[in-house]
Amino acid sequence: MKIRYSLFAVMILAVFFALLTVKEDIYRKPQQKSKISIPHNMSENLDLAGGPEREVRGFPKREIVDLITMYPDLFIASGDSSEKKVALTFDDGPDDVFTPQILDILKDKNVKATFFVIGKRADSFSEVMQRIVDEGHLAGNHTWSHPNIMKISLEDAKEEVLKTEKLLNSYYKDSKDRVKIFRSPYGSIDPKRVEFFGDIGYKIISWNVDSLDWKGLSAEEVKTNVLENVVNGSIILQHSAGGEGEDLSGSVEALSEIIEVLKAEGFEFVTVDEILKDKQEKDRQDNDKLK
């Protein structure tokens, strides 16, 4: 009987030491690193002034439709539905993590896109901003610090936009016919502000296809959100940078296949200024028919 108890005790000790060894191995074992470095502890002056997209976003689709109806020449969410063209647009950049990867993919696929840039980020990541310009992409105005313009005065909003416009002009100084386009942070805007920015020369650009990539979705989810909703003249919303800790790796991973599938379906990728030109031409033709 004593021998049995001794053997049992030895077995218990053996199991105990085995578990202890495994536990130590787990703590010693290096964790697998993500393929993409997600920005953490972002400098305060580079973060989104209005707060993270996931906490602020929530612009009702009905309101967007109302603004399209109210201001068909100012508030644009899509292009000519008879033209098999789409515009890829990327908000909140540039940064030095996601934006360069997106630019690499666009270059590889020979696709031009529109980047709605935050002024202070363009100022801080000037080399990436210069690359956007040098590689033939269009840059639009997304304010200086990404505030919620519904919560600041019109004068403060104007200052945010004009400060960014001054920076953009320094990159496009040789482009005399560059179109002035503005996208409101979080898509948040009302009739008063549409009229205000229209009066100082801007077209307000919205979208009709939302990838929802700011939610940190997988590549498969981003592809589904885009590819199942694209129609002729679509303006597609993705992001090329985010707030602190925001993971856009799914959006980056999805981009190549989105481009390949849409090309295979016969779509041409254009920048927003071409979407605007096609829409204006279509409106002119429609008006001529009514005369």
C-alpha positions as CSV (number, residue, x, y, z in Angstrom):
1,M,0.0,0.0,0.0
2,K,2.8,2.4,0.9
3,I,4.5,1.7,-2.5
4,R,1.2,2.6,-4.3
5,Y,0.9,5.9,-2.4
6,S,4.6,6.7,-3.2
7,L,4.1,6.0,-6.9
8,F,0.9,8.2,-6.9
9,A,2.8,11.0,-5.2
10,V,5.6,10.8,-7.7
11,M,3.1,10.9,-10.5
12,I,1.5,14.0,-9.1
13,L,4.8,15.7,-8.7
14,A,5.8,14.8,-12.3
15,V,2.5,16.3,-13.6
16,F,3.1,19.4,-11.5
17,F,6.6,20.0,-12.9
18,A,5.5,19.2,-16.4
19,L,2.7,21.9,-16.2
20,L,5.2,24.4,-14.7
21,T,7.6,23.8,-17.6
22,V,4.9,24.3,-20.2
23,K,3.7,27.5,-18.5
24,E,7.2,28.9,-18.5
25,D,7.6,27.9,-22.2
26,I,4.4,29.8,-23.0
27,Y,5.7,32.9,-21.4
28,R,9.1,32.6,-23.0
29,K,7.8,31.8,-26.5
30,P,7.8,35.0,-28.7
31,Q,4.4,36.0,-29.9
32,Q,3.8,36.0,-33.7
33,K,4.1,39.5,-35.1
34,S,1.4,41.0,-37.2
35,K,2.4,41.5,-40.9
36,I,1.3,45.1,-40.6
37,S,2.3,47.5,-37.8
38,I,-0.8,49.2,-36.4
39,P,-0.2,52.7,-35.2
40,H,-0.3,52.9,-31.4
41,N,0.4,55.9,-29.1
42,M,-0.1,58.2,-32.0
43,S,1.1,61.7,-31.4
44,E,-1.8,63.8,-30.2
45,N,-1.2,66.4,-33.0
46,L,-1.7,63.6,-35.6
47,D,-4.8,62.0,-34.2
48,L,-8.4,62.8,-35.4
49,A,-9.6,66.0,-33.7
50,G,-13.2,64.9,-33.7
51,G,-12.5,61.5,-32.2
52,P,-12.1,58.0,-33.6
53,E,-14.2,57.1,-36.6
54,R,-15.8,54.2,-34.8
55,E,-17.1,56.5,-32.1
56,V,-18.4,59.4,-34.2
57,R,-19.5,57.9,-37.6
58,G,-23.2,57.5,-38.2
59,F,-24.4,59.7,-41.0
60,P,-27.9,58.5,-42.0
61,K,-28.2,57.4,-45.6
62,R,-31.5,59.3,-45.9
63,E,-29.8,62.6,-45.1
64,I,-27.2,61.9,-47.8
65,V,-30.0,61.3,-50.3
66,D,-31.7,64.5,-49.3
67,L,-28.5,66.5,-49.8
68,I,-28.0,65.0,-53.3
69,T,-31.6,66.0,-54.2
70,M,-31.2,69.5,-52.7
71,Y,-27.8,70.3,-54.2
72,P,-27.2,68.1,-57.3
73,D,-24.4,70.4,-58.5
74,L,-22.7,70.8,-55.2
75,F,-23.1,67.5,-53.2
76,I,-21.9,64.5,-55.3
77,A,-22.1,60.9,-54.2
78,S,-21.8,59.2,-57.6
79,G,-21.2,59.8,-61.2
80,D,-22.8,59.2,-64.6
81,S,-24.7,55.9,-64.3
82,S,-24.3,55.3,-68.0
83,E,-20.5,55.2,-67.8
84,K,-18.8,52.0,-66.6
85,K,-16.4,54.0,-64.4
86,V,-15.6,53.9,-60.7
87,A,-13.5,56.1,-58.4
88,L,-11.5,54.7,-55.5
89,T,-11.3,57.2,-52.7
90,F,-9.2,57.0,-49.5
91,D,-9.7,59.2,-46.5
92,D,-7.6,60.3,-43.5
93,G,-4.1,59.9,-44.8
94,P,-1.4,60.1,-45.4
95,D,0.5,58.0,-42.9
96,D,3.7,55.9,-43.1
97,V,2.0,52.5,-42.4
98,F,-1.1,52.0,-44.6
99,T,-0.8,54.7,-47.2
100,P,2.5,53.5,-48.8
101,Q,1.1,49.9,-49.1
102,I,-2.0,51.3,-50.8
103,L,0.2,53.3,-53.2
104,D,2.3,50.2,-53.9
105,I,-0.9,48.3,-54.9
106,L,-2.3,51.1,-57.0
107,K,1.1,51.4,-58.8
108,D,1.3,47.7,-59.5
109,K,-2.3,47.7,-60.8
110,N,-1.8,50.9,-62.8
111,V,-4.8,52.6,-61.1
112,K,-5.3,56.2,-60.1
113,A,-7.2,57.1,-57.0
114,T,-8.4,60.1,-55.0
115,F,-7.0,60.7,-51.5
116,F,-8.9,63.0,-49.2
117,V,-6.0,64.1,-47.0
118,I,-5.9,65.6,-43.5
119,G,-3.7,68.7,-43.7
120,K,-1.6,68.1,-40.6
121,R,-0.9,64.5,-41.6
122,A,0.1,65.6,-45.1
123,D,2.4,68.1,-43.5
124,S,4.0,65.5,-41.2
125,F,4.3,62.8,-43.8
126,S,5.4,65.0,-46.7
127,E,7.3,62.3,-48.5
128,V,4.2,60.1,-48.7
129,M,2.2,63.1,-49.7
130,Q,4.7,63.9,-52.5
131,R,4.4,60.3,-53.7
132,I,0.6,60.7,-54.0
133,V,1.1,63.7,-56.2
134,D,4.1,62.3,-58.2
135,E,2.3,59.0,-59.0
136,G,-0.7,60.8,-60.6
137,H,-3.3,60.6,-57.9
138,L,-5.7,63.3,-57.0
139,A,-5.7,64.9,-53.5
140,G,-8.8,66.3,-52.0
141,N,-9.4,68.4,-48.9
142,H,-10.4,66.6,-45.7
143,T,-9.7,69.5,-43.3
144,W,-6.6,70.2,-41.3
145,S,-7.2,68.2,-38.1
146,H,-10.4,66.1,-38.9
147,P,-12.9,67.8,-36.5
148,N,-16.6,67.1,-36.6
149,I,-17.5,70.3,-38.5
150,M,-21.1,70.1,-37.2
151,K,-19.7,70.9,-33.7
152,I,-17.5,73.9,-34.7
153,S,-18.2,77.3,-36.0
154,L,-18.4,78.0,-39.8
155,E,-15.4,80.3,-39.5
156,D,-13.3,77.6,-37.7
157,A,-14.4,75.0,-40.3
158,K,-13.4,77.5,-43.1
159,E,-10.0,77.9,-41.4
160,E,-9.5,74.2,-41.3
161,V,-10.2,73.9,-45.0
162,L,-8.3,76.9,-46.2
163,K,-5.2,75.9,-44.3
164,T,-5.3,72.5,-45.9
165,E,-6.0,74.0,-49.3
166,K,-2.9,76.2,-49.0
167,L,-0.8,73.1,-48.4
168,L,-2.4,71.3,-51.4
169,N,-1.7,74.2,-53.6
170,S,2.0,73.9,-52.8
171,Y,2.0,70.4,-54.2
172,Y,-0.2,71.2,-57.2
173,K,1.2,74.7,-58.0
174,D,1.6,73.8,-61.7
175,S,-2.0,72.5,-62.1
176,K,-4.0,75.6,-62.9
177,D,-7.2,73.7,-63.5
178,R,-7.1,71.5,-60.4
179,V,-10.7,71.0,-59.1
180,K,-11.4,72.0,-55.5
181,I,-13.0,69.0,-53.8
182,F,-13.9,68.6,-50.1
183,R,-15.1,65.7,-48.1
184,S,-16.4,66.3,-44.6
185,P,-14.9,64.3,-41.8
186,Y,-17.2,61.4,-40.8
187,G,-19.4,62.4,-43.7
188,S,-21.1,64.8,-41.3
189,I,-22.6,67.8,-43.0
190,D,-25.8,69.7,-43.3
191,P,-27.4,72.1,-45.9
192,K,-26.0,75.2,-44.3
193,R,-22.5,73.8,-44.5
194,V,-23.0,72.5,-48.0
195,E,-23.9,76.0,-49.1
196,F,-21.1,77.5,-47.2
197,F,-18.4,75.4,-48.8
198,G,-20.0,75.7,-52.2
199,D,-19.9,79.5,-51.9
200,I,-16.1,79.3,-51.4
201,G,-15.6,77.2,-54.5
202,Y,-15.8,73.5,-53.4
203,K,-17.6,70.5,-54.7
204,I,-18.6,68.3,-51.7
205,I,-17.8,64.7,-52.4
206,S,-19.6,61.9,-50.6
207,W,-19.8,58.2,-51.7
208,N,-22.4,55.5,-52.6
209,V,-20.2,52.5,-51.7
210,D,-18.8,52.3,-48.2
211,S,-16.2,49.6,-47.4
212,L,-16.7,50.2,-43.6
213,D,-13.0,49.4,-43.3
214,W,-12.8,51.7,-40.3
215,K,-14.5,49.0,-38.3
216,G,-11.3,46.9,-38.6
217,L,-13.0,44.4,-40.9
218,S,-11.4,41.4,-42.5
219,A,-10.3,41.5,-46.2
220,E,-13.3,39.3,-47.1
221,E,-15.7,41.6,-45.4
222,V,-14.3,44.7,-47.1
223,K,-14.4,43.0,-50.5
224,T,-18.1,42.0,-49.9
225,N,-19.1,45.5,-48.9
226,V,-17.5,47.0,-52.0
227,L,-18.1,44.4,-54.7
228,E,-21.7,43.7,-53.9
229,N,-22.6,47.4,-54.1
230,V,-20.6,48.8,-57.0
231,V,-22.6,50.2,-60.0
232,N,-21.7,52.5,-62.9
233,G,-20.3,55.8,-61.6
234,S,-19.7,54.6,-58.0
235,I,-17.5,56.5,-55.6
236,I,-16.0,54.0,-53.3
237,L,-14.9,54.9,-49.8
238,Q,-11.9,53.3,-48.1
239,H,-9.3,54.7,-45.7
240,S,-5.5,55.0,-46.1
241,A,-4.9,55.9,-42.5
242,G,-6.9,55.8,-39.2
243,G,-6.9,56.8,-35.6
244,E,-4.8,55.4,-32.8
245,G,-4.8,51.6,-32.9
246,E,-7.1,51.4,-35.9
247,D,-6.4,48.3,-38.1
248,L,-6.9,48.9,-41.8
249,S,-4.9,45.8,-42.8
250,G,-8.1,44.1,-44.1
251,S,-8.7,47.0,-46.4
252,V,-5.2,46.9,-47.7
253,E,-5.4,43.2,-48.3
254,A,-8.7,43.5,-50.1
255,L,-7.6,46.2,-52.5
256,S,-5.9,44.1,-55.1
257,E,-8.8,41.7,-55.5
258,I,-11.3,44.6,-55.6
259,I,-9.4,46.1,-58.5
260,E,-8.9,42.8,-60.3
261,V,-12.6,41.8,-60.1
262,L,-13.9,45.2,-61.2
263,K,-11.4,45.4,-64.1
264,A,-12.6,41.9,-65.2
265,E,-16.2,43.2,-65.1
266,G,-15.1,46.0,-67.5
267,F,-14.9,49.0,-65.0
268,E,-12.5,51.8,-65.6
269,F,-10.8,53.4,-62.6
270,V,-10.8,57.2,-62.6
271,T,-10.2,60.0,-60.2
272,V,-13.1,62.1,-58.8
273,D,-12.5,65.0,-61.1
274,E,-13.3,62.8,-64.1
275,I,-16.4,61.6,-62.3
276,L,-17.4,65.2,-62.0
277,K,-16.7,66.0,-65.7
278,D,-18.7,63.0,-66.8
279,K,-21.6,64.0,-64.6
280,Q,-21.5,67.6,-65.8
281,E,-21.5,66.5,-69.4
282,K,-24.4,64.1,-68.8
283,D,-26.4,66.9,-67.1
284,R,-25.7,69.2,-70.0
285,Q,-26.9,66.6,-72.5
286,D,-30.0,66.0,-70.5
287,N,-30.7,69.7,-70.3
288,D,-30.2,70.0,-74.1
289,K,-32.8,67.3,-74.7
290,L,-35.4,69.3,-72.6
291,K,-34.9,72.4,-74.8
